[in-house]
Amino acid sequence: MSDLAVFDFNAFVDAFDTQRRVRGLGWYEFADELWDQSVDLNARRPDDHCLCGGAISRLRARGATSCQYALFMLRWLGRAPEEFLTGPARDVGDTRLPHAGPDSRLRWDLNELHCALNDQRQCDGLAWAALADEIGCTASRLTNLRTARLADLGLTMRITQWLSKPAAAFIHPMQW
């Protein structure tokens, strides 16, 4: 495995939990605030499932979350995921997340991430298995990104670090 920075999940949870408490929010009020960041989109999509305060309160115990789910908290904090990297983080330039108004949600484009990864893999002459060894996962976790809707946040951040690109390059405000 190459020397890549890793996402410090506990620091991430500490950041939003501290801000939640400073603002006097219980877990369910916090979940409502996260969901209401996209209030206009939510009104157009009444069948979407809102966030559950209980599920958010258990994230620390789980020790991980999907890259899509984490975007709710990162947006609320106004912070980029690179701010929670530990170890030898690569300079990837501007890491600010794109702006998302009340009519949209931030979403990772995992197919776009897969394409960038595959292009760089081919340029470097690496087989998927060799690349997986460098990133610290299985080859199938990488190849599955082509059609995935969800991926582990820790994995997506190791990939963006390997690519030397900001996570924001693969995150877009979506109106669906």
N, C-alpha and C positions, 0 to 999 in steps of 0.2 A: 504494500500500500504506500502510495506516495505521501509526502509530507503536506497534507492539506489541513487547513483550519476546520474546526468542527463547530456546529451550532450548539451553543450552551443553552439547552432547554430550560434548565433551572433558573438561569439569569433572565430568560424571557418571561417565565411565569412570575418570577419575583417582580419584574417591571410592571406587568399589568395588574398583578395583585396589589402591589403597593399603591398604584394610582387609583385602583378601585376603592381601596380603603380610605385613601386621602379624600376622595370625593364622596365618601359616605355611602357607597353603593353595596347592597347585598349582591349575592351571585345572580339572582334572577333579575334584579334591576340592571346589573351590569350586562347581562345577556340582552336585555331589551335595548339598552343603549347601543350595543354593538350592532344589533339588527336594524335599529332605526337610523344608522348611518346611510342606509339606502331606502329611506322612507318612501320616496316616489316609486322606485322600482318595486318595492314590496306591495304597494297599492295596486300596481298593474299585474302582479303575480300572486294573487291571494292563496294559491295552492302550494306555494313554497313553504317549507318548514322553517319556523323561526328557530333561533338558537336556544338551547336549554341551559339554564344556569347551573343545574346539577351536573351536567356533562362538563361544563367549563370548570367547575370547582374540582373535578376529579382529574384534570389534565396533569397536574403535578404527579399524582400517583401513577398515572399511565406512563409518564416519562417521554412522551412523544405525541405529535399530532400531524395531521396532513398539512401539506403546504397551503391548500385552499382555506382550511379552517383557520390557520394562523394569520391569514391576511386580515381577518376581522379585527384581531387584537393589534396587529401591527399598524393598521390604518388608524385605529382609535388612539394608539400611542403616538402616532406621527413619526414612527421610527422604521428604519430599513432593517431587514434581517441580518445584514452584515454587521450591524452594531452588536450582535450577540455571538459573534464568532470568537473562538478562543484558539490559540496556536498561531502558526505562521500564516496569517491572512494575506492573500495577494491583493495588491492595489488594483482595483477593478474600475476606478474612476467614480463617477457620480452614482451614488447608490440610492438616492431619493426615490421613493415609490411614486408612481404617477398619481395625479389627482383624480379622485373619483367623487363625483357629485352625488346628491341624493337620488339620482336616477340610475345609478350604476353600482356595481360591486367590483372590487379588484379580484382578478382571477389569473392564476398561472396558466400559460399556454404550454402545456406539457409536450404537445407535438412539436412546437417550435423549439423547445429545449432539446428534444430528441434529435431533431434535424441538425441543430448546431453541434451537438455531441457527436453525431454520426459523421458530419463533415470533418470535424477536427480529428476524430478517430481515424478516418481514411487518410487524411493528410499526414498523420503520424505513423501510418502503416501498422496500426494496432488491430488485432482481432478483438471481438467483444469480450472474450474471456480475459485477455491481457488488460484491457481497459478496466474491466470490473475489478481486477486485482489492484490496479492503481487507485481506484476510487474507494474500494473497500466494501464491495457488495457482490451479488451474483450477476452474471451476464443477463439473465432474464429480467432482473429489476431494471436494467438499462434499456433493453429492447422493448419492454412493455410500455415504456413511456410514450411510444408512438401513438398508442390508442388509449392511454390511461386518462381518467378524469381526476384521479387522486394519486398522490405520491407522498411519501414521508418527507417532512420538511428537512430533516437532517440530510437525507440523500440529495434532495434538490440543491441544497446549499453546498454540499461537497462537489456536485457537478458544476455549479456556477464557479466555484473556486478553481476547479480543474480547468475550466474553459477560460479563466481569468476575465470573466464578464460579470457585471452586476446582476443580481436577481431581478432588478427592475426591468432589465432588457427582455424578460420573459413574462412580465406581469402587466396586465392591461385592464383598464376599466371596461367592464362589459355591461350591456343593458339587457341581459337575459338572466 
